[in-house]
Amino acid sequence: MPELTEQAILNDSVRMDLDTRFCFRCGPDRACFNRCCGDVTIVLSPYDVLRLKKALKIESSEFLEKYALTMRSRERQVPVVLLRMNESDRRCPFVGESGCGVYGHRPWPCRMYPLGMAEPKGPNAATNRFYFMVEEELCQGRRGGKERTVREWIEDQQLEAYDQMQGQFLELMSHAGWDAPAPLSPEKLDMYFMALYDLDRFRRFVFNTRFLEIFNVDEERAAAIAGDDEELLEFGIDWLAFSLFGEKRMKLRNPPPPAGPGTETWPHAGA
């Protein structure tokens, strides 16, 4: 199979829209069952990490240590989180003989398969979005199965919540402020990683430091982020947009109370 590079997708893939019809069926009766879950690179979005750590009933820091690899993106030089495959056989750590052990919380790429999605770069990326079939010789899923549209597949795979959260994340990542020549400092890189991926640590940061003395967060939102990870992730994106790019999504208390000796500090807009 030809390498599935960005250029190959843009140049060679048959472009599908939401009303394009295709057939697909996966199940244990297929000889290829579970074979697509090995020796593959799966990039995890912040929402993917949120859902997986919930499924495993562990904290985000533990999930990231046990099940994730972190590297730097080429363009932004910010952390990118990958699912860590088993060292012994390069298979997904959550897949057994009977299938996926976290199926209800599986990541976006697993839900979308055998489809992929591309957004050619430019000011109208979302408008130019298209879908394509991931062609793999090992996969027998396209031999028969129910015919459906891309739109119906997205609905069947319950991708709406993933796409909503991913949209907010991509909005942050497409901000013009990333074009600044200077890379993020180590302190800001840690902010970025914590607020997007290490949500349990971020929650402690918000409630166990002077954060709420410095930022004016209304009681209703504070209560929401205290107990809801989705709300906390949205809050983290707003905080990063403010702290990194000066977006008016947060309000500072006026004036913030003075810091005491040994108080933890962090960068924010205007600092």
Short mmCIF file of the C-alpha atoms (twelve columns), coordinates in Angstrom:
data_MODEL
# 
_entry.id   MODEL 
# 
loop_
_atom_site.group_PDB 
_atom_site.id 
_atom_site.type_symbol 
_atom_site.label_atom_id 
_atom_site.label_alt_id 
_atom_site.label_comp_id 
_atom_site.label_asym_id 
_atom_site.label_seq_id 
_atom_site.Cartn_x 
_atom_site.Cartn_y 
_atom_site.Cartn_z 
_atom_site.pdbx_PDB_model_num 
ATOM 1   C CA . MET A 1   0.000   0.000   0.000  1 
ATOM 2   C CA . PRO A 2   1.380   3.471   -0.870 1 
ATOM 3   C CA . GLU A 3   2.405   5.576   2.102  1 
ATOM 4   C CA . LEU A 4   -0.522  7.670   3.333  1 
ATOM 5   C CA . THR A 5   1.253   11.019  3.317  1 
ATOM 6   C CA . GLU A 6   -0.465  14.402  3.320  1 
ATOM 7   C CA . GLN A 7   0.618   14.976  -0.274 1 
ATOM 8   C CA . ALA A 8   -0.668  11.567  -1.363 1 
ATOM 9   C CA . ILE A 9   -4.041  12.240  0.266  1 
ATOM 10  C CA . LEU A 10  -4.390  15.629  -1.434 1 
ATOM 11  C CA . ASN A 11  -3.213  14.405  -4.847 1 
ATOM 12  C CA . ASP A 12  -4.396  10.809  -5.125 1 
ATOM 13  C CA . SER A 13  -7.397  10.198  -2.867 1 
ATOM 14  C CA . VAL A 14  -10.917 10.100  -4.258 1 
ATOM 15  C CA . ARG A 15  -12.637 13.007  -2.539 1 
ATOM 16  C CA . MET A 16  -15.861 12.211  -0.718 1 
ATOM 17  C CA . ASP A 17  -18.437 14.621  0.677  1 
ATOM 18  C CA . LEU A 18  -21.069 14.075  3.361  1 
ATOM 19  C CA . ASP A 19  -23.514 12.553  0.872  1 
ATOM 20  C CA . THR A 20  -21.069 10.116  -0.755 1 
ATOM 21  C CA . ARG A 21  -22.176 6.510   -0.235 1 
ATOM 22  C CA . PHE A 22  -19.918 3.571   0.636  1 
ATOM 23  C CA . CYS A 23  -20.135 0.081   2.134  1 
ATOM 24  C CA . PHE A 24  -18.299 -1.176  5.175  1 
ATOM 25  C CA . ARG A 25  -18.674 -3.761  7.926  1 
ATOM 26  C CA . CYS A 26  -16.270 -4.847  10.645 1 
ATOM 27  C CA . GLY A 27  -16.671 -7.711  13.094 1 
ATOM 28  C CA . PRO A 28  -15.098 -10.853 14.583 1 
ATOM 29  C CA . ASP A 29  -16.259 -12.912 11.598 1 
ATOM 30  C CA . ARG A 30  -13.780 -11.036 9.397  1 
ATOM 31  C CA . ALA A 31  -10.322 -12.597 9.071  1 
ATOM 32  C CA . CYS A 32  -8.778  -9.151  9.449  1 
ATOM 33  C CA . PHE A 33  -10.562 -8.417  12.764 1 
ATOM 34  C CA . ASN A 34  -8.296  -6.354  15.080 1 
ATOM 35  C CA . ARG A 35  -5.395  -6.389  12.607 1 
ATOM 36  C CA . CYS A 36  -5.872  -2.668  11.874 1 
ATOM 37  C CA . CYS A 37  -5.179  -1.972  15.572 1 
ATOM 38  C CA . GLY A 38  -1.457  -2.637  15.396 1 
ATOM 39  C CA . ASP A 39  1.672   -0.926  14.107 1 
ATOM 40  C CA . VAL A 40  -0.198  2.309   13.525 1 
ATOM 41  C CA . THR A 41  0.371   5.912   14.606 1 
ATOM 42  C CA . ILE A 42  -2.659  7.337   16.415 1 
ATOM 43  C CA . VAL A 43  -2.499  11.016  17.321 1 
ATOM 44  C CA . LEU A 44  -4.637  11.723  20.373 1 
ATOM 45  C CA . SER A 45  -6.520  14.991  20.635 1 
ATOM 46  C CA . PRO A 46  -7.088  16.538  24.075 1 
ATOM 47  C CA . TYR A 47  -10.643 15.173  23.995 1 
ATOM 48  C CA . ASP A 48  -9.373  11.680  23.119 1 
ATOM 49  C CA . VAL A 49  -7.144  11.744  26.221 1 
ATOM 50  C CA . LEU A 50  -10.059 12.989  28.326 1 
ATOM 51  C CA . ARG A 51  -12.316 10.136  27.193 1 
ATOM 52  C CA . LEU A 52  -9.676  7.418   27.510 1 
ATOM 53  C CA . LYS A 53  -8.593  8.325   31.041 1 
ATOM 54  C CA . LYS A 54  -12.276 8.356   32.018 1 
ATOM 55  C CA . ALA A 55  -12.789 4.900   30.497 1 
ATOM 56  C CA . LEU A 56  -9.814  3.546   32.426 1 
ATOM 57  C CA . LYS A 57  -10.840 5.389   35.624 1 
ATOM 58  C CA . ILE A 58  -7.378  6.826   36.128 1 
ATOM 59  C CA . GLU A 59  -6.007  10.352  36.378 1 
ATOM 60  C CA . SER A 60  -4.713  12.130  33.310 1 
ATOM 61  C CA . SER A 61  -1.099  12.118  34.538 1 
ATOM 62  C CA . GLU A 62  -1.182  8.336   34.945 1 
ATOM 63  C CA . PHE A 63  -2.709  7.865   31.505 1 
ATOM 64  C CA . LEU A 64  -0.059  10.043  29.880 1 
ATOM 65  C CA . GLU A 65  2.736   8.180   31.658 1 
ATOM 66  C CA . LYS A 66  1.474   4.673   30.873 1 
ATOM 67  C CA . TYR A 67  -0.275  4.940   27.530 1 
ATOM 68  C CA . ALA A 68  1.067   7.965   25.681 1 
ATOM 69  C CA . LEU A 69  4.165   9.222   23.917 1 
ATOM 70  C CA . THR A 70  4.822   12.931  23.523 1 
ATOM 71  C CA . MET A 71  6.696   14.573  20.681 1 
ATOM 72  C CA . ARG A 72  6.919   18.089  19.222 1 
ATOM 73  C CA . SER A 73  4.905   19.136  16.188 1 
ATOM 74  C CA . ARG A 74  6.955   20.339  13.237 1 
ATOM 75  C CA . GLU A 75  5.035   23.555  12.645 1 
ATOM 76  C CA . ARG A 76  4.192   24.801  16.136 1 
ATOM 77  C CA . GLN A 77  6.886   23.032  18.164 1 
ATOM 78  C CA . VAL A 78  4.238   22.229  20.768 1 
ATOM 79  C CA . PRO A 79  3.587   18.834  22.383 1 
ATOM 80  C CA . VAL A 80  1.715   16.245  20.317 1 
ATOM 81  C CA . VAL A 81  0.393   13.156  22.110 1 
ATOM 82  C CA . LEU A 82  0.490   9.714   20.485 1 
ATOM 83  C CA . LEU A 83  -1.031  6.481   21.736 1 
ATOM 84  C CA . ARG A 84  1.779   4.240   22.997 1 
ATOM 85  C CA . MET A 85  1.699   0.832   21.308 1 
ATOM 86  C CA . ASN A 86  2.858   -2.324  23.105 1 
ATOM 87  C CA . GLU A 87  6.611   -2.702  22.818 1 
ATOM 88  C CA . SER A 88  6.361   -6.461  22.268 1 
ATOM 89  C CA . ASP A 89  4.038   -6.571  19.263 1 
ATOM 90  C CA . ARG A 90  3.295   -2.928  18.346 1 
ATOM 91  C CA . ARG A 91  -0.414  -3.496  19.034 1 
ATOM 92  C CA . CYS A 92  -2.819  -1.117  20.742 1 
ATOM 93  C CA . PRO A 93  -2.710  -1.757  24.509 1 
ATOM 94  C CA . PHE A 94  -6.508  -1.736  24.728 1 
ATOM 95  C CA . VAL A 95  -7.238  -4.424  22.130 1 
ATOM 96  C CA . GLY A 96  -7.726  -8.086  23.023 1 
ATOM 97  C CA . GLU A 97  -8.984  -11.148 21.173 1 
ATOM 98  C CA . SER A 98  -12.603 -10.070 21.604 1 
ATOM 99  C CA . GLY A 99  -11.972 -6.548  20.348 1 
ATOM 100 C CA . CYS A 100 -11.497 -3.073  21.767 1 
ATOM 101 C CA . GLY A 101 -11.608 -2.797  25.543 1 
ATOM 102 C CA . VAL A 102 -12.382 0.937   25.461 1 
ATOM 103 C CA . TYR A 103 -14.747 0.836   22.490 1 
ATOM 104 C CA . GLY A 104 -17.228 3.357   23.872 1 
ATOM 105 C CA . HIS A 105 -14.383 5.836   24.430 1 
ATOM 106 C CA . ARG A 106 -12.158 4.948   21.460 1 
ATOM 107 C CA . PRO A 107 -10.240 7.843   19.852 1 
ATOM 108 C CA . TRP A 108 -11.447 9.886   16.885 1 
ATOM 109 C CA . PRO A 109 -9.237  8.104   14.278 1 
ATOM 110 C CA . CYS A 110 -10.596 4.703   15.390 1 
ATOM 111 C CA . ARG A 111 -14.195 5.916   15.180 1 
ATOM 112 C CA . MET A 112 -13.667 7.452   11.767 1 
ATOM 113 C CA . TYR A 113 -11.971 4.391   10.206 1 
ATOM 114 C CA . PRO A 114 -12.127 3.409   7.332  1 
ATOM 115 C CA . LEU A 115 -12.613 7.072   6.498  1 
ATOM 116 C CA . GLY A 116 -10.140 9.881   6.881  1 
ATOM 117 C CA . MET A 117 -10.724 13.624  6.782  1 
ATOM 118 C CA . ALA A 118 -8.576  16.313  5.205  1 
ATOM 119 C CA . GLU A 119 -8.731  20.101  5.390  1 
ATOM 120 C CA . PRO A 120 -6.424  21.658  2.770  1 
ATOM 121 C CA . LYS A 121 -4.583  24.600  4.300  1 
ATOM 122 C CA . GLY A 122 -5.821  28.085  3.613  1 
ATOM 123 C CA . PRO A 123 -8.361  30.628  4.839  1 
ATOM 124 C CA . ASN A 124 -11.269 28.372  3.846  1 
ATOM 125 C CA . ALA A 125 -9.953  25.108  5.285  1 
ATOM 126 C CA . ALA A 126 -13.278 24.054  6.801  1 
ATOM 127 C CA . THR A 127 -15.119 24.848  3.576  1 
ATOM 128 C CA . ASN A 128 -12.607 22.816  1.554  1 
ATOM 129 C CA . ARG A 129 -12.809 19.802  3.889  1 
ATOM 130 C CA . PHE A 130 -13.198 16.445  2.238  1 
ATOM 131 C CA . TYR A 131 -13.289 12.809  3.272  1 
ATOM 132 C CA . PHE A 132 -11.439 9.874   1.769  1 
ATOM 133 C CA . MET A 133 -11.265 6.108   2.097  1 
ATOM 134 C CA . VAL A 134 -8.236  4.696   3.913  1 
ATOM 135 C CA . GLU A 135 -7.213  1.908   1.544  1 
ATOM 136 C CA . GLU A 136 -5.449  -0.990  3.284  1 
ATOM 137 C CA . GLU A 137 -4.878  -4.390  1.744  1 
ATOM 138 C CA . LEU A 138 -5.412  -6.194  5.044  1 
ATOM 139 C CA . CYS A 139 -8.898  -4.711  5.586  1 
ATOM 140 C CA . GLN A 140 -11.821 -6.787  4.271  1 
ATOM 141 C CA . GLY A 141 -14.459 -4.443  5.641  1 
ATOM 142 C CA . ARG A 142 -15.418 -3.038  2.270  1 
ATOM 143 C CA . ARG A 143 -16.442 -6.472  1.000  1 
ATOM 144 C CA . GLY A 144 -20.154 -6.197  1.607  1 
ATOM 145 C CA . GLY A 145 -21.805 -4.509  4.526  1 
ATOM 146 C CA . LYS A 146 -24.479 -1.892  4.791  1 
ATOM 147 C CA . GLU A 147 -24.390 1.016   2.344  1 
ATOM 148 C CA . ARG A 148 -24.505 4.416   4.009  1 
ATOM 149 C CA . THR A 149 -23.437 8.001   3.467  1 
ATOM 150 C CA . VAL A 150 -20.447 9.646   5.093  1 
ATOM 151 C CA . ARG A 151 -22.931 11.747  7.076  1 
ATOM 152 C CA . GLU A 152 -24.660 8.610   8.383  1 
ATOM 153 C CA . TRP A 153 -21.311 7.044   9.294  1 
ATOM 154 C CA . ILE A 154 -20.335 10.116  11.330 1 
ATOM 155 C CA . GLU A 155 -23.666 9.943   13.161 1 
ATOM 156 C CA . ASP A 156 -23.407 6.177   13.744 1 
ATOM 157 C CA . GLN A 157 -19.930 6.536   15.233 1 
ATOM 158 C CA . GLN A 158 -21.105 9.288   17.613 1 
ATOM 159 C CA . LEU A 159 -18.493 11.744  16.401 1 
ATOM 160 C CA . GLU A 160 -20.460 14.931  17.145 1 
ATOM 161 C CA . ALA A 161 -18.966 15.513  20.616 1 
ATOM 162 C CA . TYR A 162 -15.473 14.722  19.305 1 
ATOM 163 C CA . ASP A 163 -15.845 17.135  16.413 1 
ATOM 164 C CA . GLN A 164 -17.206 19.891  18.666 1 
ATOM 165 C CA . MET A 165 -14.266 19.692  21.054 1 
ATOM 166 C CA . GLN A 166 -11.799 19.201  18.223 1 
ATOM 167 C CA . GLY A 167 -13.185 22.344  16.548 1 
ATOM 168 C CA . GLN A 168 -12.371 24.444  19.609 1 
ATOM 169 C CA . PHE A 169 -8.876  22.949  19.775 1 
ATOM 170 C CA . LEU A 170 -8.255  23.554  16.050 1 
ATOM 171 C CA . GLU A 171 -9.449  27.148  16.421 1 
ATOM 172 C CA . LEU A 172 -6.745  27.651  19.046 1 
ATOM 173 C CA . MET A 173 -4.135  25.964  16.856 1 
ATOM 174 C CA . SER A 174 -5.003  28.100  13.813 1 
ATOM 175 C CA . HIS A 175 -4.552  31.390  15.703 1 
ATOM 176 C CA . ALA A 176 -2.374  33.930  13.884 1 
ATOM 177 C CA . GLY A 177 -0.300  34.331  17.037 1 
ATOM 178 C CA . TRP A 178 1.497   31.080  16.248 1 
ATOM 179 C CA . ASP A 179 3.261   32.905  13.410 1 
ATOM 180 C CA . ALA A 180 5.459   34.751  15.917 1 
ATOM 181 C CA . PRO A 181 9.100   33.784  15.310 1 
ATOM 182 C CA . ALA A 182 9.960   33.017  18.940 1 
ATOM 183 C CA . PRO A 183 8.988   29.524  20.184 1 
ATOM 184 C CA . LEU A 184 7.117   29.096  23.431 1 
ATOM 185 C CA . SER A 185 9.213   29.148  26.589 1 
ATOM 186 C CA . PRO A 186 9.455   25.915  28.634 1 
ATOM 187 C CA . GLU A 187 7.031   27.425  31.163 1 
ATOM 188 C CA . LYS A 188 4.439   28.175  28.484 1 
ATOM 189 C CA . LEU A 189 4.916   24.750  26.904 1 
ATOM 190 C CA . ASP A 190 4.070   23.213  30.269 1 
ATOM 191 C CA . MET A 191 0.995   25.454  30.497 1 
ATOM 192 C CA . TYR A 192 -0.081  24.281  27.052 1 
ATOM 193 C CA . PHE A 193 0.385   20.590  27.837 1 
ATOM 194 C CA . MET A 194 -1.287  20.800  31.245 1 
ATOM 195 C CA . ALA A 195 -4.378  22.754  30.150 1 
ATOM 196 C CA . LEU A 196 -5.049  20.543  27.127 1 
ATOM 197 C CA . TYR A 197 -3.937  17.043  28.091 1 
ATOM 198 C CA . ASP A 198 -3.209  16.777  31.818 1 
ATOM 199 C CA . LEU A 199 -6.620  17.936  32.998 1 
ATOM 200 C CA . ASP A 200 -6.514  16.563  36.533 1 
ATOM 201 C CA . ARG A 201 -3.274  18.433  37.160 1 
ATOM 202 C CA . PHE A 202 -4.812  21.528  35.569 1 
ATOM 203 C CA . ARG A 203 -7.837  21.311  37.882 1 
ATOM 204 C CA . ARG A 204 -5.567  21.207  40.925 1 
ATOM 205 C CA . PHE A 205 -3.644  24.136  39.483 1 
ATOM 206 C CA . VAL A 206 -6.832  26.196  39.161 1 
ATOM 207 C CA . PHE A 207 -8.197  25.422  42.622 1 
ATOM 208 C CA . ASN A 208 -5.039  24.951  44.709 1 
ATOM 209 C CA . THR A 209 -3.047  28.022  43.646 1 
ATOM 210 C CA . ARG A 210 -3.854  31.751  43.469 1 
ATOM 211 C CA . PHE A 211 -5.463  31.263  40.043 1 
ATOM 212 C CA . LEU A 212 -8.983  32.217  41.188 1 
ATOM 213 C CA . GLU A 213 -7.594  35.206  43.080 1 
ATOM 214 C CA . ILE A 214 -5.993  36.522  39.909 1 
ATOM 215 C CA . PHE A 215 -8.630  35.550  37.329 1 
ATOM 216 C CA . ASN A 216 -12.243 36.608  37.690 1 
ATOM 217 C CA . VAL A 217 -14.161 33.346  37.173 1 
ATOM 218 C CA . ASP A 218 -17.847 33.462  38.050 1 
ATOM 219 C CA . GLU A 219 -19.191 30.969  40.573 1 
ATOM 220 C CA . GLU A 220 -21.257 29.036  38.035 1 
ATOM 221 C CA . ARG A 221 -18.295 28.375  35.764 1 
ATOM 222 C CA . ALA A 222 -16.011 27.575  38.698 1 
ATOM 223 C CA . ALA A 223 -18.530 24.968  39.881 1 
ATOM 224 C CA . ALA A 224 -18.754 23.510  36.367 1 
ATOM 225 C CA . ILE A 225 -15.013 23.101  35.870 1 
ATOM 226 C CA . ALA A 226 -14.657 21.616  39.363 1 
ATOM 227 C CA . GLY A 227 -16.651 18.543  38.386 1 
ATOM 228 C CA . ASP A 228 -16.857 18.324  34.597 1 
ATOM 229 C CA . ASP A 229 -13.835 17.470  32.447 1 
ATOM 230 C CA . GLU A 230 -15.416 18.743  29.233 1 
ATOM 231 C CA . GLU A 231 -16.088 22.103  30.851 1 
ATOM 232 C CA . LEU A 232 -12.542 22.144  32.194 1 
ATOM 233 C CA . LEU A 233 -11.073 21.468  28.730 1 
ATOM 234 C CA . GLU A 234 -13.102 24.333  27.234 1 
ATOM 235 C CA . PHE A 235 -11.908 26.549  30.093 1 
ATOM 236 C CA . GLY A 236 -8.308  25.483  29.454 1 
ATOM 237 C CA . ILE A 237 -8.594  26.440  25.780 1 
ATOM 238 C CA . ASP A 238 -9.972  29.850  26.751 1 
ATOM 239 C CA . TRP A 239 -7.149  30.339  29.263 1 
ATOM 240 C CA . LEU A 240 -4.501  29.464  26.676 1 
ATOM 241 C CA . ALA A 241 -6.062  31.801  24.101 1 
ATOM 242 C CA . PHE A 242 -5.856  34.579  26.701 1 
ATOM 243 C CA . SER A 243 -2.437  33.715  28.101 1 
ATOM 244 C CA . LEU A 244 -0.665  32.997  24.816 1 
ATOM 245 C CA . PHE A 245 -2.376  35.423  22.440 1 
ATOM 246 C CA . GLY A 246 -4.186  38.025  24.538 1 
ATOM 247 C CA . GLU A 247 -7.666  36.942  23.426 1 
ATOM 248 C CA . LYS A 248 -10.303 38.531  25.674 1 
ATOM 249 C CA . ARG A 249 -11.701 35.250  26.915 1 
ATOM 250 C CA . MET A 250 -10.631 35.714  30.548 1 
ATOM 251 C CA . LYS A 251 -10.842 38.602  32.974 1 
ATOM 252 C CA . LEU A 252 -8.215  39.576  35.510 1 
ATOM 253 C CA . ARG A 253 -9.357  40.792  38.887 1 
ATOM 254 C CA . ASN A 254 -8.682  44.505  39.097 1 
ATOM 255 C CA . PRO A 255 -6.190  44.784  40.649 1 
ATOM 256 C CA . PRO A 256 -5.048  41.215  41.360 1 
ATOM 257 C CA . PRO A 257 -4.085  40.726  45.014 1 
ATOM 258 C CA . PRO A 258 -0.314  40.783  45.646 1 
ATOM 259 C CA . ALA A 259 1.503   37.469  45.682 1 
ATOM 260 C CA . GLY A 260 2.924   36.294  48.965 1 
ATOM 261 C CA . PRO A 261 6.404   34.825  49.396 1 
ATOM 262 C CA . GLY A 262 6.887   31.461  47.703 1 
ATOM 263 C CA . THR A 263 3.612   31.749  45.770 1 
ATOM 264 C CA . GLU A 264 3.418   29.838  42.479 1 
ATOM 265 C CA . THR A 265 3.249   32.122  39.455 1 
ATOM 266 C CA . TRP A 266 2.711   31.631  35.728 1 
ATOM 267 C CA . PRO A 267 2.770   33.745  32.583 1 
ATOM 268 C CA . HIS A 268 -0.363  35.474  31.389 1 
ATOM 269 C CA . ALA A 269 -1.222  38.192  28.910 1 
ATOM 270 C CA . GLY A 270 0.507   41.400  29.855 1 
ATOM 271 C CA . ALA A 271 2.963   39.678  32.182 1 
# 
